[in-house]
Amino acid sequence: MNRTTVRRSAAALALGLVAATAPAAVGASSATAAPYCGITWGSLPKSSAVSTLPAVTGVRAGRHACYDRLVIDHKGRATGFDVRYVSQITADGSGNVIPTRGGAKLQIITRGTRYAAPPAMPNVTGYTTFRQVVWAGFFEGQSTVGLGVRARLPFRAFTLYDSATNTSRLVVDVAHQW
């Protein structure tokens, strides 16, 4: 064998080893599944900057094909929030545990809010993911809502603002599954 033949044989051997150890093609069966309903949100905390002192005016819930939705209504522009999984929902100010049904708990804080009477919490009986919504209070410019969910599932949080009515909504969507 000459040098060129040896180089070509070595290259072919290397390519054969790479092909033999390469993962299966995308179209082939693999252990990695596609995201549920295309959801790629994850379950890590979500937050945004401080808001401009809106007042919480209501809390409501809705059901969708791939997720359950919680909406916190505000009078004024609300952009400051922090949403995360916690081990327990605690009352603002006192730190007392608020019993909340569900395998996991989301703490939803609206920052920079001014005091308003606690709104009624929606009944989420029969929802796929939600188990209970609780008011955790108002303290030092923030309002807190606790959300009991079936399990620690992916979620997203964002705000919507309507300049015509000067109202906004903090929206929290929790997927039905991973």
NORBEL-V582518 format. One record per pair of residues at least 12 apart in sequence whose ideal C-beta (glycine too) atoms are under 6 Angstrom apart, sorted by sequence separation. I is the first residue (numbers start at 1). J is the second residue. D is the distance in Angstrom with one decimal. If there is no record, write none. Layout:
i=I j=J d=D
i=I j=J d=D
//
This chain:
i=121 j=133 d=4.4
i=134 j=146 d=4.3
i=59 j=72 d=5.3
i=158 j=171 d=5.6
i=121 j=135 d=5.8
i=133 j=147 d=5.7
i=58 j=73 d=4.1
i=157 j=172 d=4.9
i=57 j=73 d=4.8
i=89 j=105 d=5.2
i=132 j=148 d=4.1
i=118 j=135 d=4.8
i=131 j=148 d=4.1
i=156 j=173 d=5.2
i=56 j=74 d=5.9
i=57 j=75 d=5.2
i=85 j=104 d=5.7
i=86 j=105 d=5.5
i=155 j=174 d=4.5
i=54 j=74 d=3.7
i=55 j=75 d=4.9
i=129 j=149 d=5.3
i=54 j=75 d=5.9
i=85 j=106 d=5.9
i=86 j=107 d=4.6
i=129 j=150 d=5.2
i=153 j=174 d=5.5
i=154 j=175 d=4.5
i=54 j=76 d=3.3
i=153 j=175 d=5.0
i=84 j=107 d=5.9
i=115 j=138 d=5.3
i=54 j=78 d=4.4
i=52 j=77 d=5.1
i=83 j=108 d=5.1
i=149 j=174 d=5.4
i=51 j=78 d=4.6
i=82 j=109 d=4.5
i=51 j=79 d=4.8
i=37 j=66 d=3.5
i=51 j=80 d=3.8
i=81 j=110 d=5.5
i=102 j=131 d=3.6
i=112 j=141 d=5.7
i=49 j=79 d=5.9
i=50 j=80 d=4.1
i=101 j=131 d=4.3
i=113 j=143 d=4.6
i=48 j=79 d=5.5
i=49 j=80 d=5.7
i=80 j=111 d=3.3
i=101 j=132 d=4.2
i=111 j=142 d=5.1
i=48 j=80 d=5.9
i=78 j=110 d=5.9
i=80 j=112 d=4.6
i=100 j=132 d=5.5
i=48 j=81 d=5.3
i=109 j=142 d=5.3
i=110 j=143 d=4.8
i=100 j=134 d=5.4
i=47 j=82 d=4.3
i=109 j=144 d=5.1
i=98 j=134 d=5.2
i=46 j=83 d=4.9
i=108 j=145 d=4.5
i=98 j=136 d=5.8
i=45 j=84 d=3.7
i=106 j=147 d=4.2
i=105 j=148 d=5.6
i=92 j=136 d=5.7
i=91 j=136 d=5.5
i=92 j=137 d=3.6
i=104 j=149 d=5.2
i=129 j=174 d=4.9
i=91 j=137 d=5.1
i=93 j=139 d=4.1
i=100 j=146 d=5.0
i=102 j=148 d=3.0
i=89 j=136 d=5.6
i=92 j=139 d=3.5
i=101 j=148 d=4.6
i=102 j=149 d=5.0
i=103 j=150 d=5.7
i=104 j=151 d=5.6
i=129 j=176 d=5.4
i=98 j=146 d=5.9
i=100 j=148 d=4.1
i=103 j=151 d=4.6
i=104 j=152 d=4.1
i=128 j=176 d=4.7
i=92 j=144 d=5.1
i=56 j=113 d=5.8
i=89 j=146 d=3.2
i=53 j=112 d=5.6
i=54 j=113 d=5.8
i=55 j=114 d=5.3
i=68 j=127 d=5.0
i=51 j=111 d=5.9
i=56 j=116 d=5.5
i=59 j=119 d=5.1
i=110 j=170 d=5.7
i=50 j=111 d=5.2
i=51 j=112 d=3.9
i=53 j=114 d=4.9
i=55 j=116 d=4.1
i=58 j=119 d=4.9
i=61 j=122 d=4.2
i=68 j=129 d=4.4
i=50 j=112 d=4.5
i=59 j=121 d=5.8
i=60 j=122 d=5.3
i=68 j=130 d=4.7
i=61 j=124 d=5.3
i=63 j=127 d=5.9
i=108 j=172 d=5.9
i=85 j=152 d=5.6
i=83 j=157 d=4.3
i=70 j=147 d=5.9
i=79 j=159 d=5.3
i=78 j=159 d=5.7
i=77 j=161 d=5.4
i=56 j=143 d=4.8
i=81 j=170 d=5.3
i=83 j=172 d=5.8
i=78 j=168 d=4.3
i=77 j=168 d=5.4
i=78 j=170 d=5.8
i=74 j=168 d=4.8
i=73 j=169 d=5.7
i=71 j=169 d=5.1
i=72 j=170 d=4.4
i=71 j=171 d=5.5
i=70 j=172 d=4.6
i=69 j=173 d=5.1
i=67 j=173 d=4.5
i=68 j=174 d=5.5
i=67 j=174 d=5.8
i=67 j=175 d=4.8
i=43 j=152 d=5.4
i=66 j=176 d=5.9
i=43 j=154 d=5.4
i=46 j=157 d=4.3
i=42 j=154 d=5.5
i=41 j=154 d=4.1
i=41 j=155 d=5.9
i=39 j=154 d=5.5
i=41 j=156 d=4.3
i=39 j=175 d=4.8
i=36 j=177 d=5.1
i=36 j=178 d=5.9
//
